[in-house]
């Protein structure tokens, strides 16, 4: 068998139910969430892709702090897990980095305008090869749609 690379980098919003953390019998945390990725088709209509994702270990506990609706950069690999009698394709993650805060109410937006925006703190257990920052990981089209980058 030849060489292969199993790596995904997704930019999307945490689904409406947020991040759910469960604990295995061993006590190890496992966070599950849906990542919503929107794309515009050639006919101009917007479509949403709902991608099941999970993170294990210390990163799972950190991911539980990310609110539903938050735009995140999620790095991981494609994986399969058995769900009943069928297999489900999902993304098993290495790193979850918030890009923008969740959609907020008008009163919160006024409060945020009074304060300078500080870059979000990455949720990662250790600094790895992608510690160079967000700009190195995002494609140019994604960067142009993120204010402040």
C-alpha positions as CSV (number, residue, x, y, z in Angstrom):
1,X,0.0,0.0,0.0
2,X,1.3,3.5,-0.9
3,X,1.7,6.5,1.4
4,X,-1.3,8.5,2.4
5,X,-2.2,11.5,4.5
6,X,-5.3,11.6,6.7
7,X,-5.7,15.2,7.8
8,X,-8.6,17.6,7.8
9,X,-8.7,21.3,8.5
10,X,-12.2,22.7,8.8
11,X,-13.5,26.2,9.4
12,X,-17.1,26.3,10.6
13,X,-19.4,27.0,13.5
14,X,-20.2,24.8,16.5
15,X,-23.7,23.4,16.0
16,X,-26.7,24.6,18.0
17,X,-26.4,21.9,20.7
18,X,-22.8,23.0,21.6
19,X,-20.1,20.7,22.8
20,X,-21.2,17.6,24.8
21,X,-18.6,16.0,27.1
22,X,-18.9,12.4,28.2
23,X,-16.5,10.3,30.3
24,X,-15.4,6.8,29.6
25,X,-15.3,4.2,32.4
26,X,-11.6,5.0,32.7
27,X,-12.5,8.6,33.4
28,X,-11.1,9.9,30.1
29,X,-13.2,12.8,28.6
30,X,-14.6,12.7,25.1
31,X,-16.2,15.8,23.6
32,X,-18.6,15.5,20.7
33,X,-20.1,18.3,18.6
34,X,-21.4,19.1,15.1
35,X,-19.4,21.5,13.0
36,X,-21.6,23.4,10.5
37,X,-19.8,24.4,7.3
38,X,-21.6,26.7,4.9
39,X,-20.8,26.9,1.2
40,X,-22.2,28.8,-1.7
41,X,-23.0,26.7,-4.8
42,X,-22.6,27.8,-8.3
43,X,-26.3,28.8,-8.6
44,X,-25.8,31.2,-5.7
45,X,-27.7,29.2,-3.0
46,X,-26.1,28.6,0.4
47,X,-25.9,25.1,1.7
48,X,-24.8,23.8,5.1
49,X,-22.8,20.6,5.7
50,X,-23.2,19.1,9.2
51,X,-20.0,17.2,10.2
52,X,-19.9,15.1,13.4
53,X,-16.6,15.7,15.3
54,X,-15.0,14.5,18.5
55,X,-11.9,15.3,20.6
56,X,-10.5,13.1,23.4
57,X,-8.4,13.8,26.5
58,X,-7.4,17.2,27.9
59,X,-8.4,19.0,24.7
60,X,-12.0,17.6,25.2
61,X,-12.3,19.5,28.5
62,X,-11.0,22.7,26.9
63,X,-13.4,22.3,24.0
64,X,-16.3,22.2,26.4
65,X,-15.8,25.9,27.1
66,X,-16.5,26.8,23.4
67,X,-20.1,28.0,23.0
68,X,-22.6,27.0,20.3
69,X,-22.4,29.3,17.3
70,X,-18.7,30.0,17.7
71,X,-16.7,30.1,14.5
72,X,-13.7,27.6,15.0
73,X,-10.8,26.2,13.1
74,X,-10.8,22.4,13.7
75,X,-7.9,20.2,12.8
76,X,-8.2,16.4,12.9
77,X,-8.4,13.3,10.8
78,X,-11.2,11.3,9.2
79,X,-12.3,8.3,11.4
80,X,-15.1,5.7,11.5
81,X,-17.0,4.5,14.5
82,X,-19.8,2.0,14.8
83,X,-23.2,3.4,15.5
84,X,-25.7,0.6,16.0
85,X,-25.3,-1.7,13.0
86,X,-23.8,1.0,10.7
87,X,-20.5,2.8,10.6
88,X,-20.4,6.6,10.9
89,X,-17.7,8.8,9.3
90,X,-16.6,11.6,11.6
91,X,-13.6,13.9,12.2
92,X,-11.5,13.0,15.2
93,X,-9.7,16.1,16.3
94,X,-6.3,17.2,17.4
95,X,-6.9,20.9,17.9
96,X,-9.9,23.3,18.2
97,X,-9.2,27.1,17.9
98,X,-12.0,29.7,18.3
99,X,-11.8,32.3,15.5
100,X,-14.8,34.5,16.4
101,X,-17.1,34.7,19.4
102,X,-20.7,33.3,19.0
103,X,-23.4,35.5,17.6
104,X,-24.4,37.8,20.5
105,X,-27.3,40.0,21.5
106,X,-27.3,43.8,20.7
107,X,-26.5,44.8,24.3
108,X,-23.5,42.5,24.3
109,X,-22.3,43.9,21.0
110,X,-22.4,47.4,22.4
111,X,-20.3,46.3,25.3
112,X,-17.8,44.6,23.0
113,X,-17.5,47.8,20.9
114,X,-16.2,49.6,24.0
115,X,-13.4,47.2,24.4
116,X,-10.5,46.4,22.1
117,X,-10.8,42.9,20.5
118,X,-8.1,40.5,21.7
119,X,-7.3,37.5,19.7
120,X,-8.9,34.2,20.9
121,X,-6.8,31.8,23.0
122,X,-6.2,28.6,21.1
123,X,-7.6,25.5,22.9
124,X,-4.7,23.0,22.6
125,X,-3.0,20.8,25.0
126,X,0.5,21.5,23.7
127,X,2.2,23.6,21.1
128,X,2.7,21.5,18.0
129,X,3.9,22.1,14.5
130,X,1.0,24.5,13.8
131,X,1.8,26.9,16.6
132,X,2.8,29.5,14.0
133,X,-0.7,31.0,14.2
134,X,-4.0,31.0,12.5
135,X,-2.9,32.8,9.3
136,X,-0.6,29.9,8.3
137,X,-3.5,27.4,8.6
138,X,-6.4,29.2,6.8
139,X,-6.8,29.6,3.0
140,X,-6.8,33.1,1.7
141,X,-10.5,33.0,0.9
142,X,-11.2,32.2,4.6
143,X,-8.9,34.9,5.8
144,X,-10.6,37.6,3.8
145,X,-13.9,36.7,5.5
146,X,-12.6,36.9,9.0
147,X,-12.5,40.5,10.4
148,X,-9.3,41.6,12.0
149,X,-7.0,39.1,10.2
